[in-house]
Amino acid sequence: MKKNYIGERITSLRMEKNISEYTLGKNIGKCNSYINKISSGIMNPSIDTLSAICDYFGISLSQFFDKETPELSLTALRIISLLPKLTEEQLQILLSVITSMRIEDD
């Protein structure tokens, strides 16, 4: 893992959503200078703060650190995080909707 992976990942998540350090800090109860220090690699957040950041972006801690999924959009990550909460019937409906979009296999 890169030395400043956490800061770079948070910056990437912010940029995808067009959210400033100020807005992120305000929404998780921290000041923008705190977010700036994390983003620049000066410090790392506590687990509680990182968890709050993940909650804010609608992703799990494992998704935050998963090297296979950082390229997915935040919307896709949010959908993935909600899947375990769906009933089998809801999952079948979702599958039908996705299948109806005629997504081509790679």
KENUTOR-84546 format. One record per residue: x, y, z of N, C-alpha, C, O, CB in turn; residue number from 1; residue in one letter. Coordinates in steps of 0.001 Angstrom, whole numbers, plus 524288, in hexadecimal, padded with zeros to 5 digits. Glycine has a CB too. Example, Ala and Ser with C-alpha at 12.3 -4.5 7.8 and 13.67 -1.06 7.14 Angstrom:
<pamis>
+--------+---------+-------+---------+----------+-------+--------+---------+-------+--------+---------+-------+---------+----------+-------+-----+------+
! n.east ! n.north !  n.up ! ca.east ! ca.north ! ca.up ! c.east ! c.north !  c.up ! o.east ! o.north !  o.up ! cb.east ! cb.north ! cb.up ! pos ! code !
+--------+---------+-------+---------+----------+-------+--------+---------+-------+--------+---------+-------+---------+----------+-------+-----+------+
!  83386 !   7E9C6 ! 81E78 !   8300C !    7EE6C ! 81E78 !  83390 !   7F31C ! 81E78 !  8379C !   7F309 ! 82111 !   82C2C !    7EE87 ! 82356 !   1 !    a !
!  83232 !   7F736 ! 81BA8 !   83566 !    7FBDC ! 81BE4 !  83264 !   8001E ! 81EBE !  83461 !   80472 ! 81F67 !   83704 !    7FDAA ! 8165D !   2 !    s !
+--------+---------+-------+---------+----------+-------+--------+---------+-------+--------+---------+-------+---------+----------+-------+-----+------+
</pamis>
This chain:
<pamis>
+--------+---------+-------+---------+----------+-------+--------+---------+-------+--------+---------+-------+---------+----------+-------+-----+------+
! n.east ! n.north !  n.up ! ca.east ! ca.north ! ca.up ! c.east ! c.north !  c.up ! o.east ! o.north !  o.up ! cb.east ! cb.north ! cb.up ! pos ! code !
+--------+---------+-------+---------+----------+-------+--------+---------+-------+--------+---------+-------+---------+----------+-------+-----+------+
!  8034B !   7FB69 ! 80000 !   80000 !    80000 ! 80000 !  8037B !   804DB ! 80000 !  80765 !   80512 ! 802CA !   7FC40 !    7FFFC ! 804C5 !   1 !    m !
!  8020C !   808AA ! 7FCE9 !   80501 !    80D86 ! 7FCA8 !  80526 !   81037 ! 801F3 !  801AD !   80F81 ! 80533 !   802AB !    8112C ! 7F891 !   2 !    k !
!  8092E !   81349 ! 802BF !   809D8 !    81606 ! 807BD !  80523 !   81973 ! 8090A !  8035C !   8197B ! 80D82 !   80ECA !    8195D ! 8079C !   3 !    k !
!  8031C !   81C50 ! 8053E !   7FEB4 !    81FC8 ! 80647 !  7F9B8 !   81DCE ! 803AB !  7F699 !   820DF ! 801AC !   7FFF1 !    8254D ! 80465 !   4 !    n !
!  7F905 !   818AA ! 803B5 !   7F45D !    81663 ! 8013D !  7EF57 !   818B6 ! 8037D !  7EBC9 !   81A1B ! 80090 !   7F457 !    8106C ! 801F1 !   5 !    y !
!  7EF0D !   81921 ! 80898 !   7EA45 !    81AFF ! 80B1D !  7E901 !   8208F ! 8095B !  7E496 !   821B0 ! 807D7 !   7EAD1 !    81AC8 ! 8111D !   6 !    i !
!  7ECD8 !   823FC ! 80990 !   7EBF5 !    82962 ! 807ED !  7EA6B !   829CA ! 8023A !  7E6E3 !   82CBE ! 800D7 !   7F0C7 !    82C9B ! 808E4 !   7 !    g !
!  7ED17 !   826CD ! 7FEE6 !   7EBE4 !    826E9 ! 7F952 !  7E684 !   824A3 ! 7F832 !  7E3BB !   8268C ! 7F4C6 !   7F005 !    823EE ! 7F643 !   8 !    e !
!  7E510 !   82099 ! 7FB0C !   7DFE8 !    81E21 ! 7FA48 !  7DB96 !   821E7 ! 7FBEB !  7D7A3 !   82263 ! 7F938 !   7DF7C !    818EE ! 7FD74 !   9 !    r !
!  7DC51 !   8248E ! 8004A !   7D86E !    8285B ! 8020C !  7D7F5 !   82CC7 ! 7FE1E !  7D3A2 !   82E76 ! 7FCDE !   7D9DD !    82A88 ! 80778 !  10 !    i !
!  7DC55 !   82EA8 ! 7FC2C !   7DC38 !    832CD ! 7F83C !  7D95E !   830F8 ! 7F35A !  7D641 !   833E0 ! 7F11F !   7E1CB !    8348D ! 7F6D7 !  11 !    t !
!  7DA66 !   82C32 ! 7F1B2 !   7D7CA !    82A01 ! 7ED1C !  7D1E5 !   829B4 ! 7EDED !  7CEDF !   82B1B ! 7EA75 !   7D9F7 !    82493 ! 7EBDF !  12 !    s !
!  7D049 !   827E3 ! 7F277 !   7CAAF !    8278C ! 7F3A8 !  7C82E !   82CFA ! 7F3AB !  7C3D9 !   82DAF ! 7F1B4 !   7C9D2 !    824DB ! 7F8FC !  13 !    l !
!  7CAF2 !   830C9 ! 7F5E6 !   7C8EB !    83623 ! 7F600 !  7C854 !   83848 ! 7F080 !  7C456 !   83AA1 ! 7EF33 !   7CC84 !    839B1 ! 7F936 !  14 !    r !
!  7CC47 !   8377B ! 7ED4E !   7CC3D !    8399B ! 7E7FB !  7C7DD !   8372E ! 7E4B2 !  7C55E !   839DF ! 7E197 !   7D18C !    838AB ! 7E554 !  15 !    m !
!  7C6F5 !   83216 ! 7E567 !   7C2BD !    82F83 ! 7E285 !  7BD77 !   831FE ! 7E3B6 !  7BA1D !   83269 ! 7E049 !   7C296 !    829B0 ! 7E3D3 !  16 !    e !
!  7BCC3 !   8339B ! 7E887 !   7B7CA !    835EF ! 7EA34 !  7B7E9 !   83BE8 ! 7EA25 !  7B414 !   83E74 ! 7EB8A !   7B669 !    8340B ! 7EFA8 !  17 !    k !
!  7BC65 !   83E21 ! 7E882 !   7BD02 !    843CE ! 7E866 !  7BBEC !   84636 ! 7EDC5 !  7B8EA !   849ED ! 7EE4B !   7B95D !    84635 ! 7E44C !  18 !    n !
!  7BE77 !   843FA ! 7F1B6 !   7BDBA !    845AC ! 7F720 !  7C2DA !   8480D ! 7F910 !  7C709 !   845CD ! 7F854 !   7BBF8 !    840FF ! 7FAB6 !  19 !    i !
!  7C27B !   84C88 ! 7FB7E !   7C720 !    84F24 ! 7FD8A !  7C8D4 !   84CAE ! 802B5 !  7C5DD !   849D7 ! 80536 !   7C613 !    85505 ! 7FE46 !  20 !    s !
!  7CDA2 !   84DD3 ! 8043A !   7CF81 !    84C17 ! 80955 !  7CC19 !   84E65 ! 80DA2 !  7CAF3 !   84BD1 ! 81186 !   7D545 !    84DA8 ! 80A26 !  21 !    e !
!  7CA83 !   85341 ! 80CE2 !   7C725 !    855D9 ! 810B9 !  7C205 !   852DB ! 81165 !  7C05E !   851CF ! 815CA !   7C608 !    85B8A ! 80F0D !  22 !    y !
!  7BF81 !   8517D ! 80D08 !   7BA78 !    84EC9 ! 80D3F !  7BB0C !   8496F ! 80FC9 !  7B7E2 !   847F4 ! 81317 !   7B826 !    84E38 ! 807BE !  23 !    t !
!  7BF14 !   84688 ! 80E41 !   7BFED !    84168 ! 8109E !  7C0DC !   841FA ! 81676 !  7BE6D !   83F42 ! 81998 !   7C492 !    83E97 ! 80E03 !  24 !    l !
!  7C458 !   84579 ! 817EB !   7C57F !    84646 ! 81D73 !  7C0AA !   847B9 ! 82094 !  7BFB4 !   84596 ! 824C7 !   7C994 !    84A76 ! 81E13 !  25 !    g !
!  7BDA7 !   84B5C ! 81E7D !   7B8E4 !    84D1E ! 8212C !  7B514 !   84896 ! 821F5 !  7B2A8 !   84822 ! 82616 !   7B63B !    85189 ! 81E0D !  26 !    k !
!  7B48E !   84540 ! 81E02 !   7B0C2 !    840FC ! 81E46 !  7B26D !   83C7B ! 821C5 !  7AF2A !   83952 ! 8235A !   7AFC0 !    83EF4 ! 818EC !  27 !    n !
!  7B773 !   83C26 ! 822FE !   7B92B !    83806 ! 82691 !  7BAF7 !   83A39 ! 82BD1 !  7BD11 !   83764 ! 82F15 !   7BD94 !    834E3 ! 82417 !  28 !    i !
!  7BA1B !   83F49 ! 82C94 !   7BB5D !    841B1 ! 8319B !  7C115 !   8431D ! 8324E !  7C2FF !   8435C ! 836B6 !   7B9CD !    83E24 ! 835DF !  29 !    g !
!  7C3D1 !   8440B ! 82E07 !   7C956 !    84591 ! 82E3A !  7CA12 !   84A9A ! 82B20 !  7C6C1 !   84BFB ! 827ED !   7CCEE !    84122 ! 82C0B !  30 !    k !
!  7CE53 !   84D50 ! 82C09 !   7CF61 !    85217 ! 82916 !  7D230 !   850BE ! 823FA !  7D483 !   84C91 ! 82374 !   7D2B2 !    855F7 ! 82C62 !  31 !    c !
!  7D1EA !   8545E ! 8203C !   7D44D !    85357 ! 81B28 !  7DA3A !   852CB ! 81B87 !  7DC8B !   8500A ! 81857 !   7D2EB !    857AD ! 8175C !  32 !    n !
!  7DCBB !   8554F ! 81F49 !   7E26A !    854BB ! 81FC8 !  7E3D5 !   84F27 ! 8216D !  7E7F8 !   84D2F ! 81FF8 !   7E49A !    858B6 ! 823C9 !  33 !    s !
!  7E079 !   84CA5 ! 82465 !   7E14C !    8472F ! 825EC !  7E11D !   843BA ! 82112 !  7E477 !   8405C ! 82056 !   7DD1F !    84566 ! 829FC !  34 !    y !
!  7DD30 !   84492 ! 81DC4 !   7DCB1 !    84195 ! 818E4 !  7E166 !   842B3 ! 81568 !  7E36C !   83F23 ! 812E4 !   7D780 !    842F6 ! 815FE !  35 !    i !
!  7E326 !   8478A ! 81539 !   7E7A9 !    848F6 ! 8120F !  7EC8D !   84618 ! 813DF !  7EFA0 !   84446 ! 810A7 !   7E88D !    84ED8 ! 8123F !  36 !    n !
!  7ED49 !   845AE ! 818F8 !   7F1DA !    842F2 ! 81B19 !  7F1C3 !   83D28 ! 819A9 !  7F5D8 !   83AD5 ! 818A2 !   7F212 !    84392 ! 82110 !  37 !    k !
!  7ED1A !   83ADA ! 81998 !   7EC9C !    8355E ! 81801 !  7EDCD !   834DD ! 8122A !  7F0CC !   8317A ! 81087 !   7E707 !    8333E ! 8193F !  38 !    i !
!  7EB68 !   83848 ! 80F16 !   7EC17 !    8380A ! 80968 !  7F1BB !   838D6 ! 807C2 !  7F384 !   83680 ! 803F3 !   7E8B2 !    83C14 ! 806CA !  39 !    s !
!  7F48A !   83C1F ! 80A98 !   7F9F8 !    83D34 ! 80933 !  7FDC9 !   8394C ! 80B9F !  8027D !   8399F ! 80AAC !   7FB6A !    842AF ! 80AE0 !  40 !    s !
!  7FBD2 !   835A3 ! 80EBA !   7FF29 !    8319E ! 810FB !  801E8 !   8332B ! 815F6 !  80541 !   8304A ! 817DE !   80315 !    8300D ! 80D25 !  41 !    g !
!  80091 !   837AE ! 81820 !   80302 !    83975 ! 81CFA !  8013E !   83615 ! 82191 !  8043D !   8351C ! 82532 !   801AF !    83F3E ! 81E03 !  42 !    i !
!  7FC60 !   83451 ! 8215D !   7FA52 !    830FF ! 82583 !  7F66D !   82D24 ! 82348 !  7F48A !   82DCE ! 81EE8 !   7F7C6 !    8344A ! 829D2 !  43 !    m !
!  7F539 !   82920 ! 82647 !   7F140 !    8254C ! 824DC !  7EC91 !   825EC ! 82881 !  7ED31 !   82767 ! 82D09 !   7F379 !    81FA2 ! 8251F !  44 !    n !
!  7E7E8 !   824CC ! 8268A !   7E34B !    8253E ! 829E5 !  7E2F7 !   820AB ! 82DB1 !  7E549 !   81C8B ! 82CD5 !   7DE4E !    82586 ! 82693 !  45 !    p !
!  7E00F !   82179 ! 831DF !   7DEF1 !    81D1C ! 83562 !  7DB30 !   81969 ! 83290 !  7D8D7 !   81AD7 ! 82E9E !   7DC91 !    81F12 ! 83ABC !  46 !    s !
!  7DAA7 !   814BA ! 83496 !   7D6FA !    810FE ! 83247 !  7D172 !   8133B ! 83264 !  7CE85 !   8129D ! 82EA0 !   7D72C !    80BB3 ! 83536 !  47 !    i !
!  7CFFD !   815D5 ! 836B1 !   7CAC6 !    81828 ! 83712 !  7C9EE !   81C4E ! 832E2 !  7C5C3 !   81C91 ! 83082 !   7C9F4 !    81A8B ! 83C7C !  48 !    d !
!  7CDE1 !   81F85 ! 831FF !   7CD6F !    82397 ! 82E01 !  7CD43 !   82133 ! 82894 !  7CA28 !   822DE ! 8254E !   7D1FD !    82773 ! 82E69 !  49 !    t !
!  7D08A !   81D54 ! 82794 !   7D079 !    81AC3 ! 8227B !  7CB37 !   81815 ! 8218F !  7C92B !   81822 ! 81D35 !   7D4F7 !    816C2 ! 82212 !  50 !    l !
!  7C91A !   815CE ! 82596 !   7C3F1 !    8135A ! 82533 !  7BFC5 !   81772 ! 823F1 !  7BC4B !   81678 ! 820C4 !   7C291 !    81078 ! 82A57 !  51 !    s !
!  7C01C !   81C01 ! 82669 !   7BC63 !    8203C ! 8254D !  7BCEC !   82220 ! 81FAB !  7B904 !   82357 ! 81D24 !   7BD3A !    824D6 ! 8291B !  52 !    a !
!  7C1B4 !   82260 ! 81DB7 !   7C29C !    823F7 ! 8184A !  7C038 !   81FEF ! 8149C !  7BDA2 !   82155 ! 810CE !   7C88E !    8249E ! 8172C !  53 !    i !
!  7C114 !   81AF9 ! 815BE !   7BEC9 !    816D1 ! 81282 !  7B8D2 !   81716 ! 812A0 !  7B648 !   816A1 ! 80E91 !   7C0A7 !    81166 ! 81465 !  54 !    c !
!  7B6A1 !   817D2 ! 81738 !   7B0ED !    8185B ! 817AB !  7AEFE !   81CF7 ! 8146A !  7AB00 !   81C97 ! 811C2 !   7AF4D !    81912 ! 81D74 !  55 !    d !
!  7B1CF !   82140 ! 814A3 !   7B04B !    825E8 ! 811A9 !  7B012 !   824BA ! 80BD3 !  7AC91 !   82690 ! 80917 !   7B422 !    82A68 ! 812B4 !  56 !    y !
!  7B3D8 !   821A3 ! 809EC !   7B3FD !    82057 ! 80462 !  7B0DF !   81B74 ! 80301 !  7B0A1 !   819EC ! 7FE73 !   7B986 !    81FA4 ! 802B1 !  57 !    f !
!  7AE7B !   81900 ! 806F1 !   7AB38 !    8146D ! 805EF !  7AE3D !   80F91 ! 80472 !  7AC5B !   80C59 ! 80168 !   7A772 !    815A2 ! 801BF !  58 !    g !
!  7B2F6 !   80F04 ! 80698 !   7B61A !    80A61 ! 80592 !  7B7DF !   80805 ! 80ABA !  7B7DC !   80A9D ! 80EC6 !   7BADB !    80BB5 ! 80214 !  59 !    i !
!  7B964 !   80317 ! 80A86 !   7BB5E !    80081 ! 80F35 !  7C149 !   8015F ! 80F9D !  7C3CF !   8030A ! 80BE0 !   7BA0D !    7FA8E ! 80F1D !  60 !    s !
!  7C365 !   80038 ! 8142D !   7C911 !    80091 ! 814DD !  7CBDE !   7FCDC ! 81122 !  7CFF7 !   7FE30 ! 80F00 !   7CA96 !    7FF55 ! 81A8E !  61 !    l !
!  7C9A9 !   7F836 ! 8105A !   7CC3A !    7F488 ! 80CCB !  7CC2D !   7F69C ! 80737 !  7CFF4 !   7F5D3 ! 80457 !   7C98C !    7EF27 ! 80D06 !  62 !    s !
!  7C7FE !   7F93B ! 8059F !   7C7DB !    7FB8C ! 8006A !  7CBCC !   80005 ! 7FFF4 !  7CE11 !   800DD ! 7FBCD !   7C255 !    7FD85 ! 7FF27 !  63 !    q !
!  7CC94 !   802D2 ! 8042B !   7D066 !    80712 ! 8042E !  7D5DA !   804FA ! 802F8 !  7D8CC !   80761 ! 80006 !   7D062 !    809EA ! 8097C !  64 !    f !
!  7D72D !   8007A ! 80541 !   7DC67 !    7FE53 ! 804A5 !  7DCE4 !   7FA3F ! 80056 !  7E138 !   7F88C ! 7FF1D !   7DE18 !    7FBFD ! 809A7 !  65 !    f !
!  7D88D !   7F8A9 ! 7FE08 !   7D8A5 !    7F49C ! 7FA08 !  7DB40 !   7F6AC ! 7F51F !  7D943 !   7FA3E ! 7F297 !   7D319 !    7F2AF ! 7F8CF !  66 !    d !
!  7DFB0 !   7F46B ! 7F3CD !   7E29F !    7F636 ! 7EF40 !  7E007 !   7F49E ! 7EA24 !  7E172 !   7F6A4 ! 7E604 !   7E824 !    7F418 ! 7EF6E !  67 !    k !
!  7DC4C !   7F112 ! 7EA50 !   7D9AB !    7EF55 ! 7E594 !  7D536 !   7F2ED ! 7E403 !  7D3C9 !   7F317 ! 7DF6C !   7D7A2 !    7E9DE ! 7E64D !  68 !    e !
!  7D2F9 !   7F5CE ! 7E7B0 !   7CE5A !    7F8E7 ! 7E66F !  7CF08 !   7FED2 ! 7E66A !  7CB26 !   80189 ! 7E598 !   7CA43 !    7F799 ! 7EA1F !  69 !    t !
!  7D3B5 !   8010C ! 7E744 !   7D3F3 !    806B4 ! 7E744 !  7D23B !   80941 ! 7E227 !  7D0BE !   80DD4 ! 7E21F !   7D956 !    8085A ! 7E87B !  70 !    p !
!  7D26B !   80653 ! 7DDD0 !   7D0E2 !    80894 ! 7D8D4 !  7CAF3 !   808E7 ! 7D82E !  7C90D !   80B9E ! 7D4B1 !   7D331 !    80569 ! 7D46D !  71 !    e !
!  7C80A !   80631 ! 7DB79 !   7C25F !    80682 ! 7DB2F !  7C098 !   80BE6 ! 7DCF0 !  7C300 !   80E53 ! 7E051 !   7BFCD !    80237 ! 7DE8C !  72 !    l !
!  7BC64 !   80DB5 ! 7DA9C !   7BA49 !    812C4 ! 7DC32 !  7B801 !   8125D ! 7E1AF !  7B6EF !   80E16 ! 7E399 !   7B617 !    814AC ! 7D848 !  73 !    s !
!  7B748 !   816C6 ! 7E424 !   7B4E5 !    816CA ! 7E954 !  7AF64 !   814A1 ! 7E921 !  7ADA0 !   81223 ! 7ECD7 !   7B4D7 !    81C4E ! 7EB9A !  74 !    l !
!  7ACA7 !   8158E ! 7E4D3 !   7A75B !    8137A ! 7E443 !  7A77C !   80D86 ! 7E43E !  7A456 !   80B01 ! 7E6DC !   7A4C5 !    8158C ! 7DF37 !  75 !    t !
!  7AB1F !   80B4A ! 7E14A !   7AB90 !    80597 ! 7E11C !  7AD05 !   8036E ! 7E67A !  7AAE0 !   7FF77 ! 7E827 !   7AFA4 !    803EA ! 7DD03 !  76 !    a !
!  7B09E !   805FD ! 7E927 !   7B21F !    80443 ! 7EE61 !  7AD8D !   8049C ! 7F22E !  7ACE8 !   8013E ! 7F58D !   7B6B1 !    80783 ! 7F065 !  77 !    l !
!  7AA70 !   808A1 ! 7F19F !   7A5D5 !    8093F ! 7F506 !  7A1E8 !   804E1 ! 7F405 !  79FA7 !   802BC ! 7F7B0 !   7A337 !    80EA4 ! 7F423 !  78 !    r !
!  7A118 !   8038F ! 7EF0F !   79D8B !    7FF46 ! 7EDB5 !  79F85 !   7FA2F ! 7F019 !  79C86 !   7F73F ! 7F271 !   79D05 !    7FEB9 ! 7E7B0 !  79 !    i !
!  7A48E !   7F930 ! 7EF7C !   7A6DD !    7F46A ! 7F1A0 !  7A62A !   7F433 ! 7F78C !  7A503 !   7F010 ! 7F9B6 !   7ACB2 !    7F415 ! 7F035 !  80 !    i !
!  7A6DC !   7F89C ! 7FA26 !   7A665 !    7F89F ! 7FFDC !  7A0CE !   7F7AE ! 801AF !  79FF8 !   7F5E9 ! 80613 !   7A85A !    7FDC5 ! 8020B !  81 !    s !
!  79CFD !   7F8D7 ! 7FE61 !   7977F !    7F81C ! 7FFD1 !  79572 !   7F2A3 ! 7FE9D !  79169 !   7F118 ! 800BA !   79430 !    7FC14 ! 7FD06 !  82 !    l !
!  79816 !   7EFB6 ! 7FB50 !   7963D !    7EA89 ! 7F9B9 !  79508 !   7E6E7 ! 7FE4A !  79100 !   7E448 ! 7FE29 !   79A3A !    7E804 ! 7F649 !  83 !    l !
!  7984F !   7E69D ! 8024F !   7971A !    7E303 ! 8069D !  7920A !   7E451 ! 8098A !  78FF0 !   7E107 ! 80C58 !   79B90 !    7E2FC ! 80A6E !  84 !    p !
!  7901F !   7E910 ! 808E2 !   78B5F !    7EAA9 ! 80B9E !  78668 !   7E947 ! 808A1 !  78219 !   7E9C9 ! 80AB5 !   78B81 !    7F074 ! 80C9F !  85 !    k !
!  786FF !   7E789 ! 803C1 !   78281 !    7E64C ! 80087 !  7809E !   7E0BC ! 8017A !  783AB !   7DD3F ! 802C0 !   783D2 !    7E70F ! 7FACE !  86 !    l !
!  77B8D !   7E000 ! 800D3 !   77962 !    7DAB8 ! 80131 !  77A96 !   7D7D6 ! 7FC22 !  77C2D !   7DA35 ! 7F843 !   7735B !    7DAD9 ! 80242 !  87 !    t !
!  779D2 !   7D2BE ! 7FC32 !   77AB2 !    7CFA0 ! 7F774 !  7771C !   7D17E ! 7F311 !  778B6 !   7D1B5 ! 7EE89 !   779C4 !    7C9BC ! 7F890 !  88 !    e !
!  77254 !   7D2D3 ! 7F462 !   76EA3 !    7D4C7 ! 7F06F !  7708D !   7D9F5 ! 7EE1A !  77045 !   7DABE ! 7E95E !   76923 !    7D57F ! 7F2DD !  89 !    e !
!  77277 !   7DD71 ! 7F167 !   77483 !    7E269 ! 7EF7B !  77957 !   7E199 ! 7EC11 !  77A0C !   7E457 ! 7E82E !   775D5 !    7E605 ! 7F410 !  90 !    q !
!  77C9F !   7DDE2 ! 7ED7B !   78138 !    7DCB2 ! 7EA53 !  77FA7 !   7DA9A ! 7E4F7 !  78218 !   7DBE7 ! 7E109 !   784B6 !    7D8BE ! 7ED25 !  91 !    l !
!  77B97 !   7D75F ! 7E4D1 !   779AE !    7D54D ! 7DFD3 !  7779E !   7D9B4 ! 7DC60 !  77889 !   7D9BA ! 7D7A8 !   77560 !    7D132 ! 7E0BF !  92 !    q !
!  774DD !   7DD62 ! 7DEB3 !   772E1 !    7E1E7 ! 7DBC3 !  77767 !   7E520 ! 7D9A6 !  77760 !   7E6B1 ! 7D51A !   76F51 !    7E556 ! 7DF3D !  93 !    i !
!  77B40 !   7E61B ! 7DCEA !   77FD9 !    7E911 ! 7DB46 !  782A4 !   7E64C ! 7D6CA !  7843A !   7E8C7 ! 7D2FD !   7839C !    7E9DB ! 7DFE7 !  94 !    l !
!  78339 !   7E133 ! 7D741 !   785B8 !    7DE2A ! 7D31A !  782A4 !   7DEA9 ! 7CE03 !  784F4 !   7DF2F ! 7C9D4 !   78630 !    7D85F ! 7D4B3 !  95 !    l !
!  77D77 !   7DE7F ! 7CE58 !   77A2D !    7DF11 ! 7C9A8 !  77AEC !   7E465 ! 7C727 !  77B3C !   7E4D3 ! 7C260 !   77466 !    7DE43 ! 7CB07 !  96 !    s !
!  77B35 !   7E87B ! 7CA63 !   77BFA !    7EDC3 ! 7C857 !  78146 !   7EE2A ! 7C5A6 !  781AD !   7F03A ! 7C152 !   77B8B !    7F1DA ! 7CCC1 !  97 !    v !
!  7854A !   7EC35 ! 7C834 !   78A89 !    7EC7A ! 7C5EF !  78AD0 !   7E94F ! 7C0E9 !  78D10 !   7EB12 ! 7BD0B !   78EA4 !    7EA82 ! 7C9DA !  98 !    i !
!  7888B !   7E4A9 ! 7C0F4 !   7888C !    7E14F ! 7BC54 !  785A6 !   7E3E7 ! 7B7D5 !  7872F !   7E354 ! 7B350 !   78614 !    7DBFF ! 7BD94 !  99 !    t !
!  78182 !   7E6BA ! 7B907 !   77E6D !    7E94A ! 7B4ED !  7816D !   7EDB4 ! 7B248 !  77FE7 !   7EF7B ! 7AE14 !   7795C !    7EB69 ! 7B735 ! 100 !    s !
!  785A1 !   7EF79 ! 7B4AC !   788C9 !    7F3AC ! 7B26C !  78C67 !   7F19C ! 7AE25 !  78F39 !   7F49B ! 7ABA9 !   78BFF !    7F65E ! 7B6B1 ! 101 !    m !
!  78C4A !   7EC7C ! 7AD51 !   78F54 !    7EA08 ! 7A92C !  7952F !   7EB53 ! 7A990 !  797AE !   7ECEB ! 7A5C6 !   78D3A !    7EBBE ! 7A3E1 ! 102 !    r !
!  7972B !   7EA97 ! 7AE22 !   79CBE !    7EB79 ! 7AF05 !  79FB7 !   7E716 ! 7AC50 !  79EAC !   7E27A ! 7AD34 !   79E14 !    7EBB4 ! 7B507 ! 103 !    i !
!  7A366 !   7E893 ! 7A905 !   7A671 !    7E4B9 ! 7A624 !  7AAC0 !   7E28B ! 7A995 !  7AD24 !   7E55F ! 7ACA6 !   7A8C2 !    7E721 ! 7A129 ! 104 !    e !
!  7ABB5 !   7DD7F ! 7A90C !   7B012 !    7DB03 ! 7ABE8 !  7B527 !   7DCD2 ! 7A980 !  7B576 !   7DDEF ! 7A4D5 !   7AFAE !    7D4E3 ! 7ABC6 ! 105 !    d !
!  7B929 !   7DD19 ! 7ACCB !   7BE57 !    7DEA7 ! 7AAD5 !  7C0C5 !   7DA65 ! 7A7A0 !  7C51E !   7DB08 ! 7A5AC !   7C1F6 !    7E014 ! 7AF4E ! 106 !    d !
+--------+---------+-------+---------+----------+-------+--------+---------+-------+--------+---------+-------+---------+----------+-------+-----+------+
</pamis>
